[in-house]
């Protein structure tokens, strides 16, 4: 590949959003419980930061889980409620060995 082709390929690739852009973490502790719930309702799936180095993929409902998963309620610390029930986490169905 020539230098010109490489430069063009890199320029074209920079026009598309990356996976990291799509997976921006939202700090749950900076939002009120009702604001976090409303945000999740609007988005369907949100990556909430739950601490300096921890995060959770929270879903609005089980429709965002894989077939081998079930949605279980998620409780996390919001700005106004240390036990805010925001949405659900997808977790493996017990007894499913697939």
C-alpha positions as CSV (number, residue, x, y, z in Angstrom):
1,X,0.0,0.0,0.0
2,X,1.4,3.4,-0.9
3,X,1.7,6.2,1.6
4,X,-1.1,8.1,-0.2
5,X,-3.4,5.1,0.1
6,X,-2.6,4.7,3.8
7,X,-3.3,8.3,4.5
8,X,-6.6,8.2,2.7
9,X,-7.6,5.0,4.5
10,X,-6.8,6.6,7.9
11,X,-8.7,9.7,7.0
12,X,-11.7,7.7,5.9
13,X,-11.6,5.6,9.1
14,X,-11.5,8.7,11.3
15,X,-14.9,9.8,9.8
16,X,-16.7,6.8,11.5
17,X,-17.5,6.8,15.2
18,X,-15.5,4.2,17.2
19,X,-16.9,1.6,19.6
20,X,-15.5,3.7,22.4
21,X,-17.6,6.6,21.3
22,X,-20.7,4.5,21.4
23,X,-19.9,3.2,24.8
24,X,-19.4,6.5,26.7
25,X,-19.9,5.9,30.4
26,X,-22.4,8.1,32.2
27,X,-21.6,8.8,35.9
28,X,-24.6,7.6,37.8
29,X,-23.6,9.4,41.0
30,X,-23.9,12.8,39.2
31,X,-27.6,12.2,38.3
32,X,-30.7,12.1,40.4
33,X,-32.4,8.8,40.5
34,X,-35.4,10.0,38.4
35,X,-33.0,11.6,35.8
36,X,-31.0,8.4,35.5
37,X,-34.2,6.4,35.1
38,X,-35.6,8.8,32.4
39,X,-32.2,8.7,30.6
40,X,-32.2,4.9,30.5
41,X,-35.9,4.9,29.3
42,X,-34.9,7.2,26.4
43,X,-31.7,5.3,25.5
44,X,-32.6,1.7,26.1
45,X,-29.1,0.7,27.2
46,X,-26.6,2.9,29.2
47,X,-23.1,2.2,30.5
48,X,-23.3,3.7,34.0
49,X,-20.1,4.5,35.9
50,X,-20.7,3.2,39.5
51,X,-17.3,4.2,40.8
52,X,-13.8,5.4,39.7
53,X,-13.0,2.1,38.0
54,X,-16.4,0.3,37.9
55,X,-19.3,0.4,35.5
56,X,-22.4,-1.6,34.6
57,X,-24.3,-2.1,31.3
58,X,-27.8,-1.3,32.4
59,X,-30.8,-2.1,30.2
60,X,-34.4,-0.7,30.1
61,X,-35.9,-4.2,29.8
62,X,-35.1,-7.9,28.9
63,X,-35.4,-7.1,25.2
64,X,-31.8,-5.8,25.4
65,X,-30.5,-9.1,26.8
66,X,-29.3,-12.1,24.8
67,X,-31.6,-15.2,24.6
68,X,-29.5,-17.0,27.2
69,X,-29.8,-14.1,29.7
70,X,-32.5,-12.7,31.9
71,X,-32.9,-9.1,33.1
72,X,-32.5,-8.6,36.9
73,X,-33.1,-5.3,38.7
74,X,-30.1,-3.0,39.1
75,X,-29.6,-0.9,42.1
76,X,-26.9,1.8,42.1
77,X,-25.9,5.0,43.9
78,X,-27.4,8.1,42.3
79,X,-26.9,11.7,43.6
80,X,-30.0,11.6,45.7
81,X,-30.5,7.9,46.4
82,X,-27.7,5.4,47.4
83,X,-30.0,2.5,46.4
84,X,-31.6,3.8,43.2
85,X,-33.3,1.1,41.1
86,X,-32.5,2.4,37.6
87,X,-33.2,-0.6,35.3
88,X,-31.8,-4.1,34.9
89,X,-28.6,-6.0,34.3
90,X,-28.5,-8.9,31.9
91,X,-27.3,-12.0,33.6
92,X,-26.9,-15.6,32.5
93,X,-29.9,-17.8,33.1
94,X,-29.1,-20.2,35.9
95,X,-28.6,-23.7,34.7
96,X,-28.0,-22.6,31.1
97,X,-24.6,-24.2,30.0
98,X,-24.6,-22.8,26.5
